[in-house]
Amino acid sequence: MGIVGAVVLVIGIALLVLPGPGLLLVLAGLLILAAEFPALERYVDPVRDRAMKTAEESVSSPWRIVATVLGGAVLVGLGVVWGVREDLPLGGWSTGSSLILSGVIIWGLVVWSYLRVRANRGT
């Protein structure tokens, strides 16, 4: 489990600067590692708080929701282009599918964040 947690954590850190749900994967990696190494539990709450705050901010206004959904659409579109055009840098379906998956995950996270914020507001 330590290796799995470390891999998820490293991927999450990479996705902090690449397109994708980096903060959530950092949180997932920390949760996995904290189950094996209790000393890491002190890092879980600050990362969880920041991930939840970021999720709430992403749906704080209709413009942010639209921008996030369009950002996901751009990632999916780029993923298709990268998958089809192998002459692009890192071209092919390995890169293309990761971009498409990132876009789909973003859409899912927007829906989840919206429903979570709506439930917290009691509407």
C-alpha positions as CSV (number, residue, x, y, z in Angstrom):
1,M,0.0,0.0,0.0
2,G,2.9,2.3,0.6
3,I,4.0,2.0,-3.0
4,V,0.5,2.6,-4.3
5,G,0.1,5.7,-2.0
6,A,3.5,7.1,-3.1
7,V,2.6,6.6,-6.8
8,V,-0.8,8.3,-6.3
9,L,0.9,11.1,-4.4
10,V,3.6,11.7,-7.0
11,I,0.9,11.7,-9.8
12,G,-1.1,14.2,-7.8
13,I,1.9,16.4,-7.4
14,A,2.6,16.3,-11.1
15,L,-1.1,17.1,-11.8
16,L,-0.8,20.2,-9.7
17,V,0.9,21.8,-12.7
18,L,-0.5,19.5,-15.5
19,P,-4.2,19.4,-16.4
20,G,-6.0,17.2,-14.0
21,P,-7.3,16.9,-10.4
22,G,-3.9,17.2,-8.7
23,L,-5.0,18.3,-5.3
24,L,-7.5,15.5,-5.0
25,L,-4.9,12.9,-6.0
26,V,-2.5,14.4,-3.5
27,L,-5.2,13.9,-0.8
28,A,-5.9,10.4,-2.0
29,G,-2.2,9.5,-1.9
30,L,-1.9,11.0,1.6
31,L,-4.9,9.0,2.8
32,I,-3.4,5.8,1.5
33,L,0.0,6.5,3.0
34,A,-1.5,7.7,6.3
35,A,-3.2,4.3,6.7
36,E,0.3,2.7,6.6
37,F,2.3,5.5,8.2
38,P,0.2,7.2,11.0
39,A,2.8,10.0,11.3
40,L,1.5,11.4,7.9
41,E,-2.1,11.9,9.3
42,R,-1.2,15.4,10.4
43,Y,-0.9,16.4,6.7
44,V,-4.3,15.0,5.7
45,D,-6.5,17.6,7.3
46,P,-4.8,20.7,5.8
47,V,-4.8,19.1,2.3
48,R,-8.5,18.0,2.7
49,D,-9.5,21.5,3.8
50,R,-7.7,23.1,0.8
51,A,-9.2,20.5,-1.6
52,M,-12.7,21.2,-0.3
53,K,-12.2,25.0,-0.4
54,T,-11.0,24.7,-4.0
55,A,-14.0,22.5,-4.9
56,E,-16.4,25.1,-3.4
57,E,-14.6,28.0,-5.1
58,S,-14.9,26.2,-8.5
59,V,-18.7,26.5,-8.3
60,S,-19.0,29.8,-6.4
61,S,-20.4,31.6,-9.5
62,P,-22.1,30.7,-12.8
63,W,-19.1,32.1,-14.7
64,R,-16.7,29.8,-12.8
65,I,-18.9,26.8,-13.6
66,V,-19.1,27.7,-17.3
67,A,-15.3,28.3,-17.4
68,T,-14.6,25.0,-15.7
69,V,-17.0,23.1,-18.0
70,L,-15.4,24.8,-21.0
71,G,-11.9,24.0,-19.7
72,G,-13.0,20.3,-19.5
73,A,-14.2,20.5,-23.1
74,V,-10.9,22.0,-24.2
75,L,-9.1,19.1,-22.5
76,V,-11.3,16.5,-24.2
77,G,-10.9,18.2,-27.6
78,L,-7.1,18.4,-27.2
79,G,-7.1,14.7,-26.1
80,V,-8.8,13.7,-29.3
81,V,-6.4,15.9,-31.4
82,W,-3.4,14.4,-29.5
83,G,-4.8,10.9,-30.0
84,V,-5.3,11.3,-33.7
85,R,-2.2,13.3,-34.5
86,E,0.9,11.3,-33.7
87,D,3.2,13.9,-35.2
88,L,2.6,16.2,-32.2
89,P,5.0,16.1,-29.3
90,L,4.1,13.0,-27.2
91,G,1.3,12.4,-29.8
92,G,-0.8,9.3,-29.6
93,W,-3.5,7.8,-27.5
94,S,-1.5,7.5,-24.3
95,T,-1.3,11.3,-24.1
96,G,-4.7,11.8,-25.7
97,S,-6.6,9.5,-23.4
98,S,-5.0,11.1,-20.3
99,L,-6.2,14.5,-21.5
100,I,-9.7,13.1,-22.2
101,L,-9.8,11.4,-18.8
102,S,-8.8,14.7,-17.1
103,G,-11.6,16.6,-18.9
104,V,-14.2,14.0,-17.9
105,I,-12.9,14.0,-14.3
106,I,-13.2,17.8,-14.2
107,W,-16.8,17.6,-15.4
108,G,-17.5,15.0,-12.7
109,L,-15.8,17.2,-10.0
110,V,-17.9,20.2,-11.1
111,V,-21.1,18.2,-10.7
112,W,-19.9,16.8,-7.3
113,S,-18.8,20.2,-6.1
114,Y,-22.1,21.9,-7.1
115,L,-24.2,19.2,-5.4
116,R,-22.0,19.4,-2.3
117,V,-22.2,23.2,-2.0
118,R,-25.9,23.1,-2.7
119,A,-26.4,20.4,0.0
120,N,-24.4,22.5,2.5
121,R,-26.5,25.5,1.8
122,G,-29.7,23.5,2.3
123,T,-31.2,24.3,-1.1
